[in-house]
Amino acid sequence: MPHFISFDHDLGADTPTGYDITKFLVELDLDAHQTLLPADFDFYVHSQNPPGAANIEGLLRPYLAARRNLCNG
């Protein structure tokens, strides 16, 4: 798994969105007991779709913060 991903929301017609991919990664990480994503995982959202970018940020930032708190606490 990479240590850094740059997300875009709109990936093209008839394809999952960047938000869908983000949800999938979080679900995989949860299924793997928070071992799929590297401890130092980080990301950037380069989408020009403001609501889509906010959705990605709004899912991933709190998830990673909670995950780090669990690992450190």
C-alpha positions in Angstrom: 0.0 0.0 0.0 1.4 3.4 -0.8 2.2 5.9 1.9 0.7 8.8 -0.1 -2.3 9.0 -2.4 -3.5 12.1 -4.3 -7.3 11.8 -4.8 -9.6 13.2 -7.4 -13.3 12.9 -7.0 -14.6 12.8 -10.6 -12.9 9.9 -12.3 -15.1 9.7 -15.4 -18.5 8.5 -16.5 -19.6 5.1 -15.3 -16.7 4.7 -12.9 -16.6 4.9 -9.1 -15.8 8.3 -7.7 -12.7 9.2 -5.6 -15.1 9.2 -2.6 -16.1 5.6 -3.5 -12.4 4.6 -3.6 -11.8 6.4 -0.2 -14.7 4.5 1.4 -13.3 1.2 -0.1 -9.8 1.9 1.4 -11.3 2.7 4.8 -13.4 -0.5 4.8 -10.4 -2.6 3.7 -8.3 -1.0 6.5 -11.0 -1.7 9.1 -11.3 -5.3 7.9 -7.6 -5.6 8.2 -7.7 -4.3 11.8 -6.1 -1.0 10.8 -3.0 -2.7 9.3 -3.6 -2.1 5.5 -2.8 1.6 5.4 0.8 2.5 6.6 1.0 4.3 9.9 2.4 7.3 8.2 -0.2 7.3 5.4 -1.1 10.8 4.1 -3.1 12.1 1.2 -4.0 15.2 -0.8 -7.3 15.9 -2.6 -6.7 17.7 -6.0 -10.4 17.5 -7.1 -12.0 20.6 -8.7 -15.3 19.3 -7.4 -15.6 21.1 -4.0 -18.4 19.0 -2.5 -16.7 15.8 -3.7 -13.3 17.0 -2.3 -15.0 17.9 1.0 -16.6 14.4 1.2 -13.2 12.7 0.7 -11.5 15.0 3.3 -14.5 14.6 5.7 -14.2 10.8 5.6 -10.5 10.3 5.6 -9.1 13.0 7.9 -11.2 11.9 10.9 -10.7 8.2 10.2 -6.9 8.6 10.1 -7.0 10.8 13.3 -9.0 8.2 15.1 -6.8 5.4 13.9 -3.7 7.2 15.0 -5.3 7.8 18.4 -6.1 4.1 18.8 -2.5 3.1 17.8 -1.0 5.6 20.2 -3.4 5.3 23.1 
